[in-house]
Amino acid sequence: MRADEVIPPLEGLGRRAAAALADRPFVPITVAGDRQFFVSLRYGRVLDRPRMLRLLTGAGVAAGASAADDARPPAAPAAPAGGGRARSSGASEGG
């Protein structure tokens, strides 16, 4: 998904209207030509607040920019014990 394909739900709204929408349990985010997603700004943790605000408001999103173009990715969670690889049940194991 490219960042410029997101239809910013807070774009053009006044401060009060944007705050009221952001305070809802779920905020709809529509991706042009794709589908609609819902995010919760009230619950959970926003890992990259500046990037989220740019996507929600449309401010500073360049045409053709991907969601990853404008900032570093958030820190990845620690890998599970054992290297995080699932064992396959295929017959090729062990020889």
N, C-alpha and C positions, 0 to 999 in steps of 0.2 A: 504494500500500500504506500502510496506517495502522500506526503503531508498536505500537498495542495489539493488532494482529492477529498479531504475531510471538509464537510460543510460545517463551519464553526457555529455551534448552537448559541454562543454568547455574543457573536459578532453584531455590532450595532445596537446592543441593548444598553440602557442606562445602568448606572451602578446598582440601583435598587432592584431592577428587574433581573440583572445578572446574578445578584446575590440570592434572590428568591429562587431562581432556577437552580443554582448551584446547591441550594439547601435542600432540594428534593432528594428522596432516597435514591433515585436513579436519574441520570441525565442522558438523553438520547444523543448519540453521535452518528450522523449519517455519512457514509462514504459514497461519493458520487459513482454511479454505475455499479455499485456493489450491494451493500445492505446496511441495515441500521444496527448499531451496537449500543449497549447501555453500560454506563460506568457509574460508580458510586463515589461521590466526592465526600460524603458525610462519614462513610464507614471505611475502614481499612487505612492504608498508608500510601500516599502518593510519593513515588520514588524520585521523580524528577519534576518538581513543581513548575519551574520556568518553562519546560517543554510542554507540559500539560496545559498551562495557561495559553501558550502560543497556539496550540491546536484548538482549544476551546474558543478563543477570541479571533483567530485568524491573523493576529498581529505578528509580523516578521516571518511569515511563511512564504518563501519564494516559490514561484511557479516551477514545477518539475522537481521540487525538493522531496526527498524521501524522508520518512519520519526519523531516520538514523543520520541524516546529513548534518543536522544542526548542533548536535552535542554528543558527548561520549555516552555509551550505553550504561545503564545502571549496573551496579556491582552484581555479579552472579551469585546465587546462593551456593553454599558449600556443597561439594559433591557428597553423595551418600557413602557410607562405609563400604569397602569392597570395590571401590573404583566406579560404582554406579552403572556397571554393565549388567544387563540381564543375561542369564544363560539361555541359549537357544535349546530347543528340544530336537534339533536336527540330528540325523544319523551320522553326520560328518565329524562329530566330536570324538576325540580320542583315537583317531586313526583310521 
